Amino acid sequence: MILIIGGSYQNKYEWAKAHYGGKEIWNSFHLFVKNSLSQGKTPEEIKTEVQERIKGNPSLIIISDETGCGVVPFTEEDRNYREVTGRLLCHIAEQAENVFRITCGIGQKIK
């Protein structure tokens, strides 16, 4: 499994397609987390769902915006979303074969 992170609009998806075009890509992981939380799922339920998806496809590429670099959100709901997303990404990064940060369409291998 490969994790690709970076800021919004940094061509993460395009970079992944150019380098790993034949593999399944789970784009916008951060929005999956946000939607799951809005549906009332707990962080543990989301983590379990993520683990099942990874187990079902070990060559999966997960792409997510970084959510912890910037202004602390005003609402408790948004702060919780940011924390849950960040903790899940840390968990995914531990398991990932490779982790890349994409900035301005340029990939930097960080693991």
Contact map, one row per residue, 1 for C-alpha under 8 A:
111000000000000000000000000000000000000000000000000001000111110000000000000000000000000000000011110000000000000
111100000000000000000000000000000000000000000000000000000011110000000000000000000000000000000001111100000000000
111110000000000000000000000000000000000000000000000000000000111100000000000000000000000000011001011100000000000
011111000001000100000000000000000000000000000000000000000000111100000000000000000000000000000000001111000000000
001111100001000000000000000000000000000000000000000000000000001111000000000000000000000000000000001111000000000
000111110101000000000000000000000000000000000000000000000000000111000000000000000000000000000000000011100000000
000011111100000000000000000000000000000000000000000000000000000011000000000000000000000000000000000001100000000
000001111100000000000000000000000000000000000000000000000000000011000000000000000000000000000000000000000000000
000000111111000000000000000000000000000000000000000000000000000000000000000000000000000000000000000000000000000
000001111111000000000000000000000000000000000000000000000000000000000000000000000000000000000000000001111000000
000000001111111000000000000000000000000000000000000000000000000000000000000000000000000000000000000001111000000
000111001111111100000000000000000000000000000000000000000000001000000000000000000000000000000000000001001000000
000000000011111110000000001000000000000000000000000000000000001000000000000000000000000000000000000000000000000
000000000011111111000000000000000000000000000000000000000000000000000000000000000000000000000000000000001000000
000000000011111111100000000000000000000000000000000000000000000000000000000000000000000000000000000001001110000
000100000001111111111000100000000000000000000000000000000000100000000000000000000000000000000000000000000000000
000000000000111111111100000000000000000000000000000000000000000000000000000000000000000000000000000000000000000
000000000000011111111000000000000000000000000000000000000000000000000000000000000000000000000000000000000000000
000000000000001111111000000000000000000000000000000000000000000000000000000000000000000000000000000000000000000
000000000000000111111110000000000000000000000000000000000000000000000000000000000000000000000000000000000000000
000000000000000111111110000000000000000000000000000000000000000000000000000000000000000000000000000000000000000
000000000000000010011111000000000000000000000000000000000000000000000000000000000000000000000000000000000000000
000000000000000000011111100000000000000000000000000000000011100000000000000000000000000000000000000000000000000
000000000000000000000111110000000000000000000000000000000011100000000000000000000000000000000000000000000000000
000000000000000100000011111000000000000000000000000000000001111000000000000000000000000000000000000000000000000
000000000000000000000001111110000000000000000000000000000001111000000000000000000000000000000000000000000000000
000000000000100000000000111110000000000000000000000000000000011100000000000000000000000000000000000000000000000
000000000000000000000000011111110000000000000000000000000000001110000000000000000000000000000000000000000000000
000000000000000000000000011111111000000000000000000000000000011110000000000000000000000000000000000000000000000
000000000000000000000000000111111100000000000000000000000000000110100000000000000000100000000000000000000000000
000000000000000000000000000111111110000000000000000000000000000000000000000000000000000000000000000000000000000
000000000000000000000000000111111111000000000000000000000000000000000000000000000000000000000000000000000000000
000000000000000000000000000011111111100000000100000000000000000000000000000000001001100000000000000000000000000
000000000000000000000000000001111111110000000000000000000000000000000000000000001000000000000000000000000000000
000000000000000000000000000000111111111000000000000000000000000000000000000000000000000000000000000000000000000
000000000000000000000000000000011111111110000100000000000000000000000000000000000000000000000000000000000000000
000000000000000000000000000000001111111111100000000000000000000000000000000000001000000000000000000000000000000
000000000000000000000000000000000111111110000000000000000000000000000000000000000000000000000000000000000000000
000000000000000000000000000000000011111110000000000000000000000000000000000000000000000000000000000000000000000
000000000000000000000000000000000001111111000000000000000000000000000000000000000000000000000000000000000000000
000000000000000000000000000000000001111111101100000000000000000000000000000000000000000000000000000000000000000
000000000000000000000000000000000000100111111100000000000000000000000000000000000000000000000000000000000000000
000000000000000000000000000000000000100011111110000000000000000000000000000000000001000000000000000000000000000
000000000000000000000000000000000000000001111111000000000000000000000000000000000000000000000000000000000000000
000000000000000000000000000000000000000011111111100000000000000000000000000000000000000000000000000000000000000
000000000000000000000000000000001001000011111111110000000000000000000000000000000000000000000000000000000000000
000000000000000000000000000000000000000000111111111000000000000000000000000000000000000100000000000000000000000
000000000000000000000000000000000000000000011111111100000000000000000000000000000000000000000000000000000000000
000000000000000000000000000000000000000000001111111110000000000000000000000000000000000000000000000000000000000
000000000000000000000000000000000000000000000111111111000000000000000000000000000000000000000000000000000000000
000000000000000000000000000000000000000000000011111111100000000000000000000000000000000000000000000000000000000
000000000000000000000000000000000000000000000001111111110000000000000000000000000000000000000000000000000000000
000000000000000000000000000000000000000000000000111111111000000000000000000000000000000000000000000000000000000
100000000000000000000000000000000000000000000000011111111111000000000000000000000000000000000000000000000000000
000000000000000000000000000000000000000000000000001111111100000000000000000000000000000000000000000000000000000
000000000000000000000000000000000000000000000000000111111100000000000000000000000000000000000000000000000000000
000000000000000000000000000000000000000000000000000011111111000000000000000000000000000000000000000000000000000
100000000000000000000000000000000000000000000000000001111111000000000000000000000000000000000000000000000000000
110000000000000000000011000000000000000000000000000001001111100000000000000000000000000000000000000000000000000
110000000000000000000011110000000000000000000000000001001111110000000000000000000000000000000000000000000000000
111100000000000100000011110000000000000000000000000000000011111000000000000000000000000000000000000000000000000
111100000000000000000000111010000000000000000000000000000001111100000000000000000000000000000000000000000000000
001110000001100000000000111110000000000000000000000000000000111110000000000000000000000000000000000000000000000
001111000000000000000000001111000000000000000000000000000000011111000000000000000000000000000000000000000000000
000011110000000000000000000111000000000000000000000000000000001111100000000000000000000000000000000000000000000
000011110000000000000000000000000000000000000000000000000000000111111000000000000000010000000000000000000000000
000000000000000000000000000001000000000000000000000000000000000011111100000000000100110000000000000000000000000
000000000000000000000000000000000000000000000000000000000000000001111101000000000110010000000000000000000000000
000000000000000000000000000000000000000000000000000000000000000001111110000000000000000000000000000000000000000
000000000000000000000000000000000000000000000000000000000000000000111111000000000000000000000000000000000000000
000000000000000000000000000000000000000000000000000000000000000000001111100000000000000000000000000000000000000
000000000000000000000000000000000000000000000000000000000000000000010111110000100000000000000000000000000000000
000000000000000000000000000000000000000000000000000000000000000000000011111101100000000000000000000000000000000
000000000000000000000000000000000000000000000000000000000000000000000001111101100000000000000000000000000000000
000000000000000000000000000000000000000000000000000000000000000000000000111111100000000000000000000000000000000
000000000000000000000000000000000000000000000000000000000000000000000000111111110000000000000000000000000000000
000000000000000000000000000000000000000000000000000000000000000000000000001111111000000000000000000000000000000
000000000000000000000000000000000000000000000000000000000000000000000000111111111100000000000000000000000000000
000000000000000000000000000000000000000000000000000000000000000000000001111111111110000000000000000000000000000
000000000000000000000000000000000000000000000000000000000000000000000000000111111111000000000000000000000000000
000000000000000000000000000000001100100000000000000000000000000000000000000011111111100000000000000000000000000
000000000000000000000000000000000000000000000000000000000000000000110000000001111111110000000000000000000000000
000000000000000000000000000000000000000000000000000000000000000000010000000000111111111000000000000000000000000
000000000000000000000000000000001000000000100000000000000000000000000000000000011111111100000000000000000000000
000000000000000000000000000001001000000000000000000000000000000000100000000000001111111110000000000000000000000
000000000000000000000000000000000000000000000000000000000000000001110000000000000111111111000000000000000000000
000000000000000000000000000000000000000000000000000000000000000000000000000000000011111111100000000000000000000
000000000000000000000000000000000000000000000010000000000000000000000000000000000001111111110000000000000000000
000000000000000000000000000000000000000000000000000000000000000000000000000000000000111111111000000000000000000
000000000000000000000000000000000000000000000000000000000000000000000000000000000000011111111100000000000000000
000000000000000000000000000000000000000000000000000000000000000000000000000000000000001111111110000000000000000
001000000000000000000000000000000000000000000000000000000000000000000000000000000000000111111111000000000000000
001000000000000000000000000000000000000000000000000000000000000000000000000000000000000011111111011000000000000
000000000000000000000000000000000000000000000000000000000000000000000000000000000000000001111111000000000000000
100000000000000000000000000000000000000000000000000000000000000000000000000000000000000000111111100000000000000
111000000000000000000000000000000000000000000000000000000000000000000000000000000000000000011111111000000000000
110000000000000000000000000000000000000000000000000000000000000000000000000000000000000000000011111000000000001
111000000000000000000000000000000000000000000000000000000000000000000000000000000000000000001001111100000000111
011110000000000000000000000000000000000000000000000000000000000000000000000000000000000000001001111110000000111
011110000000000000000000000000000000000000000000000000000000000000000000000000000000000000000000011111000011111
000111000000000000000000000000000000000000000000000000000000000000000000000000000000000000000000001111100011110
000111100111001000000000000000000000000000000000000000000000000000000000000000000000000000000000000111111111000
000001100110000000000000000000000000000000000000000000000000000000000000000000000000000000000000000011111110000
000000000110000000000000000000000000000000000000000000000000000000000000000000000000000000000000000001111100000
000000000111011000000000000000000000000000000000000000000000000000000000000000000000000000000000000001111110000
000000000000001000000000000000000000000000000000000000000000000000000000000000000000000000000000000001111111000
000000000000001000000000000000000000000000000000000000000000000000000000000000000000000000000000000111101111100
000000000000000000000000000000000000000000000000000000000000000000000000000000000000000000000000000111000111110
000000000000000000000000000000000000000000000000000000000000000000000000000000000000000000000000011110000011111
000000000000000000000000000000000000000000000000000000000000000000000000000000000000000000000000011110000001111
000000000000000000000000000000000000000000000000000000000000000000000000000000000000000000000000111100000000111
